[in-house]
């Protein structure tokens, strides 16, 4: 219960790094998925992250995405690792729903 309380406080304070860490700890402890992102969280994605997320949402593998964008598969995996908390998701299968209708940044 203390970690859930901490998560709620971090969310109110908009303390993103601590919020992400608390959410990750809850997931590691087997707690149900916790949405920690605002509905417009895709706006926090860089243009590279948006491109990778959209390709992953289409079902492409890290290797396929890497070949298409001239990156290494490991770099694609790193970007996906950064994308998931920004979108408040924990699985690749949730990408399409998380991206639908969300505003995007040009960064």
MMTF fields as JSON, N, C-alpha, C and O atoms, coordinates in Angstrom:
{
  "mmtfVersion": "1.0.0",
  "mmtfProducer": "UNKNOWN",
  "numBonds": 427,
  "numAtoms": 428,
  "numGroups": 107,
  "numChains": 1,
  "numModels": 1,
  "chainsPerModel": [1],
  "groupsPerChain": [107],
  "chainIdList": ["A"],
  "bondAtomList": [4, 2, 8, 6, 12, 10, 16, 14, 20, 18, 24, 22, 28, 26, 32, 30, 36, 34, 40, 38, 44, 42, 48, 46, 52, 50, 56, 54, 60, 58, 64, 62, 68, 66, 72, 70, 76, 74, 80, 78, 84, 82, 88, 86, 92, 90, 96, 94, 100, 98, 104, 102, 108, 106, 112, 110, 116, 114, 120, 118, 124, 122, 128, 126, 132, 130, 136, 134, 140, 138, 144, 142, 148, 146, 152, 150, 156, 154, 160, 158, 164, 162, 168, 166, 172, 170, 176, 174, 180, 178, 184, 182, 188, 186, 192, 190, 196, 194, 200, 198, 204, 202, 208, 206, 212, 210, 216, 214, 220, 218, 224, 222, 228, 226, 232, 230, 236, 234, 240, 238, 244, 242, 248, 246, 252, 250, 256, 254, 260, 258, 264, 262, 268, 266, 272, 270, 276, 274, 280, 278, 284, 282, 288, 286, 292, 290, 296, 294, 300, 298, 304, 302, 308, 306, 312, 310, 316, 314, 320, 318, 324, 322, 328, 326, 332, 330, 336, 334, 340, 338, 344, 342, 348, 346, 352, 350, 356, 354, 360, 358, 364, 362, 368, 366, 372, 370, 376, 374, 380, 378, 384, 382, 388, 386, 392, 390, 396, 394, 400, 398, 404, 402, 408, 406, 412, 410, 416, 414, 420, 418, 424, 422],
  "bondOrderList": [1, 1, 1, 1, 1, 1, 1, 1, 1, 1, 1, 1, 1, 1, 1, 1, 1, 1, 1, 1, 1, 1, 1, 1, 1, 1, 1, 1, 1, 1, 1, 1, 1, 1, 1, 1, 1, 1, 1, 1, 1, 1, 1, 1, 1, 1, 1, 1, 1, 1, 1, 1, 1, 1, 1, 1, 1, 1, 1, 1, 1, 1, 1, 1, 1, 1, 1, 1, 1, 1, 1, 1, 1, 1, 1, 1, 1, 1, 1, 1, 1, 1, 1, 1, 1, 1, 1, 1, 1, 1, 1, 1, 1, 1, 1, 1, 1, 1, 1, 1, 1, 1, 1, 1, 1, 1],
  "groupList": [{"groupName": "UNK", "atomNameList": ["N", "CA", "C", "O"], "elementList": ["N", "C", "C", "O"], "formalChargeList": [0, 0, 0, 0], "bondAtomList": [1, 0, 2, 1, 3, 2], "bondOrderList": [1, 1, 2], "singleLetterCode": "X", "chemCompType": "L-PEPTIDE LINKING"}],
  "groupTypeList": [0, 0, 0, 0, 0, 0, 0, 0, 0, 0, 0, 0, 0, 0, 0, 0, 0, 0, 0, 0, 0, 0, 0, 0, 0, 0, 0, 0, 0, 0, 0, 0, 0, 0, 0, 0, 0, 0, 0, 0, 0, 0, 0, 0, 0, 0, 0, 0, 0, 0, 0, 0, 0, 0, 0, 0, 0, 0, 0, 0, 0, 0, 0, 0, 0, 0, 0, 0, 0, 0, 0, 0, 0, 0, 0, 0, 0, 0, 0, 0, 0, 0, 0, 0, 0, 0, 0, 0, 0, 0, 0, 0, 0, 0, 0, 0, 0, 0, 0, 0, 0, 0, 0, 0, 0, 0, 0],
  "groupIdList": [1, 2, 3, 4, 5, 6, 7, 8, 9, 10, 11, 12, 13, 14, 15, 16, 17, 18, 19, 20, 21, 22, 23, 24, 25, 26, 27, 28, 29, 30, 31, 32, 33, 34, 35, 36, 37, 38, 39, 40, 41, 42, 43, 44, 45, 46, 47, 48, 49, 50, 51, 52, 53, 54, 55, 56, 57, 58, 59, 60, 61, 62, 63, 64, 65, 66, 67, 68, 69, 70, 71, 72, 73, 74, 75, 76, 77, 78, 79, 80, 81, 82, 83, 84, 85, 86, 87, 88, 89, 90, 91, 92, 93, 94, 95, 96, 97, 98, 99, 100, 101, 102, 103, 104, 105, 106, 107],
  "secStructList": [7, 2, 2, 2, 2, 2, 2, 2, 2, 2, 2, 2, 2, 6, 7, 2, 2, 2, 2, 2, 2, 2, 2, 2, 2, 2, 2, 2, 6, 6, 7, 7, 7, 7, 7, 7, 1, 7, 6, 6, 4, 4, 4, 4, 1, 7, 2, 2, 2, 2, 2, 2, 2, 2, 2, 2, 2, 6, 6, 7, 7, 2, 2, 2, 2, 2, 2, 2, 2, 6, 7, 7, 2, 2, 2, 2, 2, 2, 2, 2, 2, 2, 2, 2, 2, 2, 2, 6, 7, 1, 1, 4, 4, 4, 2, 2, 2, 2, 2, 6, 6, 7, 7, 7, 7, 7, 7],
  "xCoordList": [0.807, 0.0, 0.847, 0.415, 2.045, 2.876, 3.375, 3.462, 3.699, 4.182, 3.073, 3.33, 1.859, 0.717, 0.5, 0.246, 0.6, 0.463, 1.564, 1.305, 2.787, 3.902, 3.648, 3.888, 3.165, 2.869, 1.851, 2.014, 0.815, -0.212, 0.369, 0.018, 1.247, 1.876, 2.78, 2.742, 3.591, 4.473, 3.665, 4.076, 2.51, 1.649, 1.124, 1.128, 0.674, 0.172, 1.27, 1.007, 2.497, 3.623, 4.233, 5.116, 3.763, 4.326, 5.826, 6.617, 6.192, 7.576, 7.794, 7.854, 7.912, 7.93, 8.957, 8.582, 10.231, 11.182, 10.798, 10.911, 10.348, 9.955, 8.663, 8.494, 7.764, 6.507, 6.786, 6.217, 7.664, 8.019, 8.675, 8.403, 9.539, 10.23, 9.247, 9.317, 8.328, 7.329, 6.444, 6.123, 6.047, 5.214, 5.97, 5.398, 7.262, 8.073, 8.198, 8.129, 8.379, 8.476, 7.161, 7.162, 6.045, 4.738, 4.569, 4.106, 4.949, 4.852, 5.735, 5.326, 6.961, 7.892, 7.353, 7.647, 6.571, 5.987, 4.725, 4.117, 4.333, 3.166, 1.852, 0.789, 1.909, 0.669, 0.03, 0.729, -1.281, -1.933, -1.345, -0.816, -1.44, -0.9, -1.482, -2.682, -0.601, -1.005, -0.74, 0.386, -1.768, -1.572, -1.027, -1.683, 0.183, 0.832, 0.975, 1.636, 0.378, 0.561, -0.746, -1.824, -0.632, -1.803, -2.233, -1.415, -3.506, -3.97, -3.174, -3.123, -2.55, -1.786, -0.297, 0.524, 0.061, 1.458, 2.258, 3.484, 1.608, 2.343, 2.991, 3.932, 2.507, 3.121, 4.535, 5.337, 4.852, 6.184, 7.183, 8.377, 6.71, 7.592, 8.347, 7.808, 9.603, 10.359, 9.846, 9.121, 10.221, 9.775, 10.301, 9.604, 11.529, 12.099, 11.289, 11.014, 10.912, 10.118, 8.74, 8.233, 8.135, 6.826, 6.947, 6.121, 7.974, 8.167, 8.361, 7.757, 9.19, 9.438, 8.169, 7.836, 7.468, 6.237, 5.197, 4.534, 5.052, 4.062, 4.419, 3.539, 5.695, 6.113, 5.925, 5.483, 6.258, 6.062, 4.575, 4.193, 3.739, 2.288, 1.734, 0.703, 2.415, 2.0, 2.423, 2.055, 3.199, 3.597, 5.008, 5.409, 5.775, 7.145, 8.007, 7.784, 8.982, 9.918, 10.972, 11.092, 11.73, 12.824, 13.798, 14.291, 14.067, 14.994, 14.436, 15.171, 13.134, 12.504, 12.535, 12.842, 12.213, 12.218, 13.633, 13.835, 14.6, 15.997, 16.443, 17.095, 16.097, 16.484, 15.832, 16.467, 14.579, 13.846, 14.393, 14.443, 14.799, 15.244, 16.766, 17.28, 17.478, 18.945, 19.491, 20.368, 18.956, 19.385, 19.75, 19.512, 20.323, 20.55, 19.293, 18.56, 19.041, 17.893, 17.961, 16.932, 19.167, 19.331, 18.887, 18.294, 19.174, 18.737, 17.218, 16.617, 16.598, 15.132, 14.576, 13.623, 15.171, 14.734, 14.876, 14.011, 15.971, 16.177, 15.065, 14.502, 14.756, 13.69, 12.354, 11.612, 12.045, 10.787, 10.761, 9.72, 11.909, 12.017, 11.694, 11.12, 12.052, 11.758, 10.318, 9.715, 9.772, 8.422, 7.35, 6.405, 7.49, 6.434, 6.025, 4.833, 6.972, 6.544, 5.919, 5.005, 6.414, 5.846, 4.382, 3.577, 4.049, 2.668, 1.853, 0.642, 2.513, 1.806, 1.389, 0.363, 2.184, 1.871, 2.993, 4.08, 2.712, 3.731, 3.941, 4.755, 3.22, 3.354, 3.254, 2.54, 3.975, 3.995, 2.594, 2.265, 1.779, 0.421, -0.452, -1.481, -0.062, -0.839, -0.474, -1.129, 0.546, 1.025, -0.037, -0.232, -0.721, -1.689, -2.756, -3.059, -3.326, -4.352, -3.782, -4.451, -2.551, -1.933, -1.649, -1.679, -1.375, -1.04, -2.261, -2.179, -3.373, -4.561, -5.068, -5.42, -5.096, -5.677, -4.876, -5.369, -3.66, -2.871, -2.04, -1.486, -1.936, -1.106, 0.356, 0.758, 1.142, 2.555, 3.419, 3.02, 4.617, 5.537, 6.416, 6.535, 7.025, 7.923, 9.353, 10.237, 9.606, 10.953, 11.573, 12.71],
  "yCoordList": [-1.214, 0.0, 1.274, 2.295, 1.23, 2.431, 2.822, 4.006, 1.835, 2.125, 2.718, 3.597, 2.252, 2.813, 4.261, 5.125, 4.524, 5.894, 6.781, 7.908, 6.272, 7.032, 7.33, 8.446, 6.341, 6.532, 7.655, 8.504, 7.658, 8.7, 10.078, 11.057, 10.156, 11.437, 11.901, 13.069, 10.994, 11.35, 11.833, 12.751, 11.203, 11.61, 13.026, 13.84, 13.321, 14.675, 15.722, 16.845, 15.357, 16.287, 16.359, 17.178, 15.505, 15.394, 15.08, 15.602, 14.222, 13.79, 12.55, 11.429, 12.767, 11.693, 10.59, 9.417, 10.903, 9.799, 8.928, 7.704, 9.551, 8.795, 8.031, 6.909, 8.635, 7.981, 6.717, 5.659, 6.836, 5.684, 4.585, 3.399, 5.0, 4.015, 3.281, 2.061, 4.036, 3.414, 2.46, 1.37, 2.865, 2.002, 0.728, -0.362, 0.871, -0.301, -1.254, -2.472, -0.703, -1.537, -2.267, -3.435, -1.575, -2.223, -3.37, -4.45, -3.132, -4.197, -5.377, -6.533, -5.077, -6.139, -6.948, -8.136, -6.303, -6.984, -7.753, -8.403, -7.678, -8.426, -7.702, -8.31, -6.407, -5.623, -5.486, -5.547, -5.301, -5.084, -3.853, -2.96, -3.813, -2.692, -1.376, -1.253, -0.41, 0.91, 1.905, 2.014, 2.632, 3.657, 4.899, 5.479, 5.305, 6.435, 7.625, 8.602, 7.566, 8.645, 9.358, 8.771, 10.613, 11.393, 10.965, 10.433, 11.181, 10.773, 11.367, 10.77, 12.527, 13.141, 12.839, 13.582, 11.755, 11.448, 11.179, 11.282, 10.841, 10.656, 11.962, 11.947, 13.089, 14.379, 14.453, 15.27, 13.608, 13.587, 12.78, 12.784, 12.095, 11.282, 12.154, 13.125, 11.791, 12.455, 11.939, 10.946, 12.612, 12.16, 10.751, 9.945, 10.452, 9.109, 8.074, 6.988, 8.406, 7.487, 7.259, 6.138, 8.305, 8.159, 7.2, 6.303, 7.395, 6.541, 5.08, 4.182, 4.848, 3.488, 2.893, 1.74, 3.66, 3.167, 2.797, 1.767, 3.634, 3.349, 2.081, 1.28, 1.895, 0.679, -0.558, -1.604, -0.434, -1.559, -1.875, -3.042, -0.843, -1.041, -1.753, -2.422, -1.612, -2.302, -3.766, -4.528, -4.157, -5.552, -5.856, -7.019, -4.838, -5.076, -5.457, -4.976, -6.318, -6.706, -5.619, -4.731, -5.695, -4.735, -4.792, -3.761, -5.989, -6.146, -5.49, -4.825, -5.676, -5.055, -3.529, -2.837, -3.023, -1.569, -1.028, 0.005, -1.73, -1.307, -1.224, -0.259, -2.225, -2.229, -1.07, -0.42, -0.818, 0.246, 1.633, 2.517, 1.817, 3.142, 3.28, 4.304, 2.255, 2.267, 2.441, 3.268, 1.648, 1.619, 0.186, -0.733, -0.003, -1.371, -1.85, -1.038, -3.16, -3.675, -3.301, -3.084, -3.229, -2.854, -1.405, -1.101, -0.518, 0.879, 0.959, 1.734, 0.169, 0.132, -0.33, 0.254, -1.372, -1.862, -0.807, -0.671, -0.064, 1.017, 2.06, 2.492, 2.462, 3.445, 2.914, 3.646, 1.662, 1.088, 1.076, 1.314, 0.798, 0.813, 2.206, 2.319, 3.255, 4.627, 5.024, 5.834, 4.457, 4.796, 4.268, 4.986, 3.032, 2.4, 3.236, 3.484, 3.681, 4.489, 5.824, 6.316, 6.407, 7.68, 7.517, 8.434, 6.34, 6.079, 5.417, 5.24, 5.056, 4.418, 2.998, 2.526, 2.311, 0.933, 0.013, 0.464, -1.285, -2.243, -3.353, -4.249, -3.303, -4.353, -3.768, -2.794, -4.374, -3.948, -3.962, -3.113, -4.918, -5.048, -3.836, -3.629, -3.042, -1.866, -0.617, 0.416, -0.695, 0.482, 1.114, 2.329, 0.315, 0.87, 1.692, 2.812, 1.143, 1.872, 3.129, 4.161, 3.047, 4.2, 5.329, 6.501, 4.99, 6.007, 6.596, 7.692, 5.907, 6.339, 7.675, 7.823, 8.635, 9.936, 10.806, 11.852, 10.422, 11.231, 12.248, 11.917, 13.485, 14.489, 14.095, 13.368, 14.553, 14.194, 15.431, 16.441, 15.346, 16.479, 16.353, 15.277, 17.451, 17.446, 17.175, 17.065, 17.063, 16.946, 15.679, 15.436],
  "zCoordList": [0.0, 0.0, 0.0, -0.535, 0.591, 0.645, -0.741, -1.066, -1.545, -2.892, -3.751, -4.574, -3.57, -4.307, -3.883, -4.722, -2.591, -2.089, -2.659, -3.081, -2.67, -3.237, -4.71, -5.172, -5.439, -6.855, -7.044, -7.92, -6.233, -6.333, -6.035, -6.693, -5.055, -4.714, -5.849, -6.236, -6.383, -7.496, -8.693, -9.404, -8.908, -10.017, -9.798, -10.721, -8.588, -8.28, -8.426, -8.856, -8.07, -8.138, -9.534, -9.789, -10.432, -11.778, -11.718, -12.503, -10.776, -10.603, -11.469, -10.964, -12.767, -13.76, -13.48, -13.501, -13.22, -12.991, -11.79, -11.851, -10.71, -9.523, -9.781, -9.304, -10.527, -10.89, -11.7, -11.431, -12.69, -13.521, -12.684, -12.871, -11.762, -10.925, -10.014, -9.867, -9.403, -8.527, -9.321, -8.846, -10.53, -11.375, -11.746, -11.747, -12.061, -12.41, -11.218, -11.383, -10.036, -8.832, -8.565, -8.178, -8.772, -8.594, -9.587, -9.221, -10.85, -11.862, -11.477, -11.596, -11.011, -10.62, -9.445, -9.312, -8.603, -7.447, -7.816, -6.966, -9.085, -9.538, -9.384, -9.504, -9.119, -9.003, -10.378, -11.389, -10.431, -11.722, -12.407, -11.746, -13.719, -14.496, -13.989, -13.744, -13.842, -13.371, -14.479, -14.964, -14.885, -15.914, -15.228, -14.363, -15.619, -14.969, -15.896, -15.544, -17.058, -18.022, -18.277, -18.194, -18.584, -18.969, -20.357, -21.107, -20.731, -22.042, -23.194, -24.269, -23.0, -24.078, -23.97, -24.508, -23.279, -23.027, -24.291, -24.265, -25.393, -26.644, -27.075, -27.868, -26.569, -26.88, -26.315, -26.767, -25.331, -24.733, -25.562, -25.264, -26.587, -27.419, -28.413, -28.945, -28.653, -29.714, -31.058, -31.112, -32.132, -33.454, -33.745, -34.361, -33.305, -33.492, -32.713, -33.223, -31.488, -30.676, -31.282, -31.263, -31.813, -32.466, -33.645, -33.813, -34.454, -35.629, -35.216, -35.803, -34.222, -33.743, -33.14, -33.414, -32.333, -31.705, -32.753, -32.636, -33.78, -34.823, -35.593, -35.909, -35.895, -36.604, -35.722, -36.199, -34.447, -33.524, -33.384, -33.291, -33.369, -33.26, -34.489, -34.409, -35.627, -36.853, -36.848, -37.742, -35.838, -35.715, -36.174, -36.189, -36.55, -36.972, -35.772, -34.661, -36.001, -34.945, -34.785, -35.629, -33.704, -33.505, -34.676, -35.133, -35.153, -36.276, -37.542, -38.271, -37.805, -38.977, -38.88, -39.85, -37.694, -37.477, -37.658, -38.295, -37.095, -37.195, -38.652, -39.05, -39.439, -40.851, -41.596, -42.426, -41.299, -41.985, -41.635, -42.489, -40.382, -39.92, -39.85, -39.399, -40.293, -40.283, -38.864, -38.614, -37.953, -36.561, -36.205, -36.989, -35.032, -34.568, -33.833, -33.27, -33.836, -33.084, -31.602, -30.963, -31.069, -29.662, -29.417, -28.381, -30.369, -30.252, -30.293, -29.549, -31.15, -31.218, -29.87, -29.354, -29.307, -28.004, -26.917, -26.052, -26.971, -26.001, -26.12, -25.115, -27.349, -27.551, -27.031, -26.375, -27.313, -26.826, -25.297, -24.685, -24.691, -23.227, -22.674, -21.59, -23.397, -22.978, -23.314, -22.61, -24.383, -24.855, -23.9, -23.575, -23.455, -22.653, -21.438, -21.257, -20.593, -19.443, -19.852, -19.189, -20.945, -21.407, -21.801, -21.635, -22.326, -22.742, -21.635, -21.77, -20.551, -19.446, -19.753, -19.264, -20.567, -20.944, -20.5, -20.14, -20.53, -20.117, -21.144, -20.925, -22.254, -23.267, -24.67, -24.908, -25.574, -26.969, -27.58, -28.409, -27.171, -27.715, -27.388, -28.032, -26.407, -26.015, -26.821, -26.68, -27.654, -28.379, -29.267, -29.226, -30.063, -31.015, -30.299, -30.711, -29.232, -28.486, -27.84, -27.792, -27.345, -26.683, -27.667, -27.29, -28.917, -29.917, -30.607, -31.161, -30.589, -31.32, -30.809, -29.639, -31.707, -31.396, -30.461, -30.041, -30.115, -29.191, -29.956, -31.005, -29.456, -30.112, -30.044, -29.136, -30.972, -31.036, -31.127, -31.707, -30.547, -30.608, -31.837, -32.422, -32.219, -33.369, -32.938, -33.787, -31.613, -31.056, -31.358, -30.954]
}
